[in-house]
Amino acid sequence: MPQASWRQDRGEAYPDVRWEMRTPEQAGLSRVELDALRDFVGGRGCVVRHGYIVYSWGDQSKSADIASAVKPIISTLLLFALQEGKLKSVDDKVSDFEPRLKSSNDGKECVAQILIEAAWKMPYA
């Protein structure tokens, strides 16, 4: 089985074919607090920390239409990426992060364009 690649400077793992798993305790998280999160949220979900799945609940093999519910998550992740310097600007080219997209629109599409297109295509709930 392929192993996750390592980011040496922070000890983070990034998934390859499968996500690697750690216990909440190995990730410095409280199982009691994660249980409370699970009970509050319900349904199914998972918690990823430093590239490892550290907690999951419900049937992970199911998929669902989450429509507009994902927008605040994407916005939050985008802001984190900007704050942490992983993204300089929403005007950065998407192909800088995913080289396979260089052939799409000559690799000129930026992060903001992708977000706008995705927002218009998502059904509103």
PASEBA-1860 file (N, C-alpha, C; in nm, 3 decimals):
! residues 125
1> MPQASWRQ> 0.085/-0.117/0.000/0.000/0.000/0.000/0.089/0.124/0.000 ~ 0.060/0.224/-0.086/0.141/0.346/-0.088/0.129/0.420/0.044 ~ 0.235/0.479/0.084/0.236/0.556/0.208/0.215/0.704/0.178 ~ 0.166/0.777/0.275/0.147/0.921/0.258/0.285/0.986/0.247 ~ 0.291/1.093/0.170/0.416/1.167/0.161/0.430/1.252/0.286 ~ 0.550/1.280/0.325/0.574/1.355/0.449/0.621/1.496/0.419 ~ 0.574/1.586/0.495/0.623/1.722/0.490/0.720/1.735/0.605 ~ 0.847/1.727/0.576/0.951/1.713/0.677/0.954/1.827/0.779
9> DRGEAYPD> 0.929/1.949/0.736/0.941/2.062/0.828/0.835/2.063/0.938 ~ 0.721/1.998/0.917/0.615/2.002/1.018/0.569/1.864/1.062 ~ 0.623/1.759/1.001/0.581/1.625/1.038/0.438/1.595/0.999 ~ 0.388/1.660/0.894/0.252/1.638/0.850/0.249/1.534/0.739 ~ 0.141/1.460/0.732/0.124/1.360/0.626/0.015/1.407/0.531 ~ 0.033/1.377/0.405/-0.069/1.408/0.306/-0.110/1.278/0.240 ~ -0.241/1.259/0.222/-0.289/1.130/0.175/-0.242/1.096/0.034 ~ -0.223/0.968/0.015/-0.192/0.915/-0.116/-0.317/0.839/-0.158
17> VRWEMRTP> -0.310/0.709/-0.170/-0.427/0.630/-0.205/-0.523/0.621/-0.087 ~ -0.469/0.609/0.033/-0.550/0.601/0.155/-0.499/0.702/0.256 ~ -0.589/0.750/0.340/-0.549/0.837/0.450/-0.485/0.752/0.559 ~ -0.378/0.801/0.616/-0.322/0.735/0.734/-0.404/0.779/0.855 ~ -0.406/0.694/0.956/-0.487/0.724/1.075/-0.398/0.732/1.198 ~ -0.439/0.813/1.292/-0.378/0.824/1.423/-0.491/0.831/1.524 ~ -0.461/0.802/1.649/-0.562/0.817/1.753/-0.573/0.965/1.788 ~ -0.686/1.007/1.845/-0.696/1.146/1.888/-0.582/1.184/1.984
25> EQAGLSRV> -0.548/1.091/2.072/-0.443/1.119/2.170/-0.308/1.142/2.101 ~ -0.278/1.064/1.997/-0.153/1.083/1.923/-0.149/1.219/1.855 ~ -0.267/1.272/1.824/-0.275/1.402/1.757/-0.293/1.516/1.856 ~ -0.291/1.485/1.985/-0.305/1.589/2.087/-0.448/1.638/2.104 ~ -0.545/1.552/2.072/-0.685/1.589/2.085/-0.753/1.504/2.192 ~ -0.861/1.556/2.244/-0.936/1.488/2.348/-1.046/1.401/2.287 ~ -1.042/1.273/2.315/-1.147/1.183/2.266/-1.283/1.223/2.324 ~ -1.286/1.268/2.448/-1.412/1.309/2.513/-1.472/1.428/2.437
33> ELDALRDF> -1.389/1.525/2.401/-1.440/1.642/2.328/-1.482/1.604/2.186 ~ -1.411/1.510/2.124/-1.450/1.464/1.991/-1.581/1.386/1.997 ~ -1.600/1.309/2.103/-1.728/1.240/2.123/-1.842/1.342/2.135 ~ -1.816/1.451/2.206/-1.917/1.556/2.223/-1.947/1.622/2.088 ~ -1.844/1.644/2.006/-1.863/1.699/1.873/-1.949/1.605/1.789 ~ -1.917/1.477/1.791/-1.995/1.376/1.718/-2.142/1.379/1.760 ~ -2.166/1.384/1.890/-2.303/1.384/1.941/-2.378/1.512/1.901 ~ -2.306/1.624/1.897/-2.366/1.752/1.861/-2.398/1.757/1.711
41> VGGRGCVV> -2.304/1.712/1.628/-2.319/1.720/1.483/-2.409/1.611/1.429 ~ -2.394/1.489/1.482/-2.472/1.375/1.434/-2.427/1.330/1.296 ~ -2.508/1.246/1.235/-2.481/1.201/1.098/-2.349/1.127/1.086 ~ -2.264/1.178/0.999/-2.133/1.119/0.978/-2.032/1.231/0.954 ~ -1.908/1.201/0.984/-1.805/1.301/0.964/-1.670/1.247/1.006 ~ -1.570/1.333/0.993/-1.436/1.294/1.037/-1.358/1.419/1.076 ~ -1.255/1.398/1.154/-1.165/1.505/1.195/-1.027/1.469/1.143 ~ -0.966/1.562/1.070/-0.832/1.543/1.016/-0.740/1.644/1.083
49> RHGYIVYS> -0.629/1.595/1.133/-0.531/1.685/1.195/-0.393/1.649/1.144 ~ -0.324/1.750/1.093/-0.189/1.733/1.037/-0.184/1.623/0.932 ~ -0.292/1.610/0.856/-0.296/1.514/0.747/-0.335/1.373/0.786 ~ -0.371/1.349/0.909/-0.414/1.217/0.955/-0.561/1.220/0.993 ~ -0.633/1.114/0.961/-0.768/1.101/1.015/-0.751/1.055/1.160 ~ -0.803/1.137/1.252/-0.787/1.104/1.394/-0.918/1.066/1.460 ~ -1.028/1.086/1.388/-1.158/1.053/1.448/-1.261/1.051/1.337 ~ -1.349/0.952/1.340/-1.457/0.950/1.242/-1.579/0.883/1.304
57> WGDQSKSA> -1.696/0.915/1.249/-1.819/0.855/1.297/-1.916/0.842/1.181 ~ -2.011/0.752/1.195/-2.108/0.729/1.090/-2.050/0.648/0.975 ~ -2.129/0.629/0.872/-2.089/0.550/0.756/-2.010/0.637/0.659 ~ -1.878/0.621/0.660/-1.790/0.703/0.578/-1.800/0.671/0.429 ~ -1.863/0.560/0.395/-1.873/0.523/0.253/-1.989/0.593/0.183 ~ -2.077/0.655/0.259/-2.192/0.723/0.199/-2.151/0.862/0.149 ~ -2.221/0.908/0.047/-2.203/1.046/0.002/-2.339/1.113/0.004 ~ -2.340/1.244/0.006/-2.466/1.317/0.012/-2.449/1.452/-0.055
65> DIASAVKP> -2.559/1.511/-0.093/-2.559/1.644/-0.151/-2.560/1.745/-0.036 ~ -2.447/1.810/-0.017/-2.438/1.905/0.095/-2.457/2.049/0.050 ~ -2.469/2.069/-0.081/-2.503/2.198/-0.142/-2.431/2.315/-0.074 ~ -2.506/2.411/-0.028/-2.448/2.535/0.024/-2.376/2.517/0.158 ~ -2.394/2.405/0.222/-2.331/2.384/0.353/-2.178/2.385/0.343 ~ -2.124/2.357/0.227/-1.979/2.351/0.212/-1.916/2.490/0.194 ~ -1.995/2.588/0.156/-1.939/2.721/0.127/-1.865/2.783/0.246 ~ -1.920/2.782/0.367/-1.844/2.840/0.478/-1.716/2.763/0.509
73> IISTLLLF> -1.719/2.633/0.483/-1.598/2.552/0.506/-1.490/2.592/0.407 ~ -1.527/2.602/0.280/-1.430/2.642/0.177/-1.377/2.782/0.206 ~ -1.465/2.873/0.246/-1.421/3.010/0.277/-1.322/3.011/0.393 ~ -1.351/2.933/0.495/-1.262/2.925/0.611/-1.127/2.867/0.572 ~ -1.129/2.759/0.494/-1.002/2.699/0.450/-0.923/2.795/0.362 ~ -0.992/2.870/0.279/-0.925/2.969/0.195/-0.858/3.076/0.281 ~ -0.929/3.123/0.383/-0.869/3.224/0.472/-0.748/3.169/0.547 ~ -0.757/3.044/0.593/-0.641/2.981/0.658/-0.523/2.974/0.562
81> ALQEGKLK> -0.550/2.934/0.439/-0.442/2.923/0.339/-0.376/3.059/0.316 ~ -0.457/3.165/0.313/-0.403/3.299/0.297/-0.322/3.341/0.419 ~ -0.377/3.319/0.539/-0.308/3.356/0.663/-0.175/3.283/0.679 ~ -0.173/3.156/0.642/-0.052/3.075/0.659/0.046/3.090/0.544 ~ 0.013/3.173/0.447/0.104/3.197/0.335/0.109/3.084/0.234 ~ 0.016/2.989/0.244/0.012/2.880/0.146/-0.046/2.931/0.015 ~ -0.116/3.041/0.022/-0.174/3.106/-0.093/-0.144/3.254/-0.075 ~ -0.081/3.316/-0.175/-0.047/3.457/-0.163/-0.170/3.546/-0.184
89> SVDDKVSD> -0.256/3.500/-0.277/-0.370/3.580/-0.316/-0.474/3.489/-0.382 ~ -0.599/3.532/-0.382/-0.702/3.455/-0.454/-0.680/3.468/-0.604 ~ -0.587/3.554/-0.644/-0.553/3.569/-0.785/-0.443/3.472/-0.829 ~ -0.393/3.389/-0.737/-0.294/3.287/-0.774/-0.355/3.189/-0.873 ~ -0.274/3.142/-0.966/-0.322/3.045/-1.064/-0.342/2.909/-0.998 ~ -0.454/2.846/-1.029/-0.484/2.714/-0.976/-0.379/2.614/-1.022 ~ -0.329/2.629/-1.143/-0.231/2.535/-1.198/-0.099/2.539/-1.121 ~ -0.074/2.643/-1.040/0.045/2.645/-0.955/0.036/2.539/-0.847
97> FEPRLKSS> -0.087/2.501/-0.809/-0.109/2.403/-0.704/-0.141/2.265/-0.759 ~ -0.198/2.262/-0.877/-0.234/2.135/-0.940/-0.186/2.139/-1.085 ~ -0.063/2.092/-1.109/-0.003/2.100/-1.242/-0.086/2.036/-1.353 ~ -0.169/1.938/-1.320/-0.252/1.874/-1.423/-0.353/1.971/-1.484 ~ -0.374/2.085/-1.418/-0.470/2.182/-1.471/-0.406/2.283/-1.565 ~ -0.276/2.268/-1.592/-0.209/2.361/-1.684/-0.270/2.355/-1.823 ~ -0.325/2.242/-1.861/-0.386/2.230/-1.994/-0.527/2.287/-1.998 ~ -0.584/2.318/-1.884/-0.719/2.376/-1.877/-0.708/2.528/-1.883
105> NDGKECVA> -0.768/2.590/-1.982/-0.763/2.736/-1.999/-0.619/2.788/-2.000 ~ -0.530/2.713/-2.058/-0.387/2.748/-2.064/-0.327/2.770/-1.926 ~ -0.387/2.712/-1.823/-0.336/2.725/-1.687/-0.352/2.863/-1.628 ~ -0.439/2.945/-1.685/-0.452/3.084/-1.641/-0.564/3.107/-1.540 ~ -0.646/3.005/-1.515/-0.759/3.024/-1.423/-0.708/3.042/-1.280 ~ -0.761/3.142/-1.211/-0.714/3.169/-1.075/-0.813/3.112/-0.972 ~ -0.769/3.110/-0.847/-0.849/3.056/-0.737/-0.983/3.126/-0.729 ~ -0.986/3.259/-0.739/-1.111/3.334/-0.729/-1.209/3.292/-0.837
113> QILIEAAW> -1.161/3.270/-0.960/-1.251/3.228/-1.068/-1.315/3.093/-1.038 ~ -1.235/3.000/-0.985/-1.287/2.868/-0.951/-1.394/2.881/-0.842 ~ -1.367/2.963/-0.742/-1.464/2.980/-0.633/-1.594/3.042/-0.682 ~ -1.584/3.140/-0.769/-1.703/3.206/-0.821/-1.784/3.107/-0.906 ~ -1.715/3.033/-0.992/-1.784/2.935/-1.076/-1.852/2.828/-0.990 ~ -1.783/2.782/-0.888/-1.840/2.679/-0.801/-1.963/2.733/-0.727 ~ -1.957/2.856/-0.682/-2.070/2.914/-0.609/-2.193/2.926/-0.699 ~ -2.173/2.962/-0.824/-2.286/2.976/-0.915/-2.346/2.841/-0.954
121> KMPYA> -2.263/2.737/-0.953/-2.311/2.606/-0.995/-2.376/2.528/-0.881 ~ -2.350/2.567/-0.756/-2.405/2.494/-0.643/-2.552/2.528/-0.622 ~ -2.634/2.428/-0.600/-2.774/2.458/-0.570/-2.786/2.519/-0.431 ~ -2.879/2.605/-0.414/-2.899/2.666/-0.284/-3.006/2.589/-0.208 ~ -2.977/2.562/-0.082/-3.071/2.483/-0.001/-3.147/2.575/0.093
END
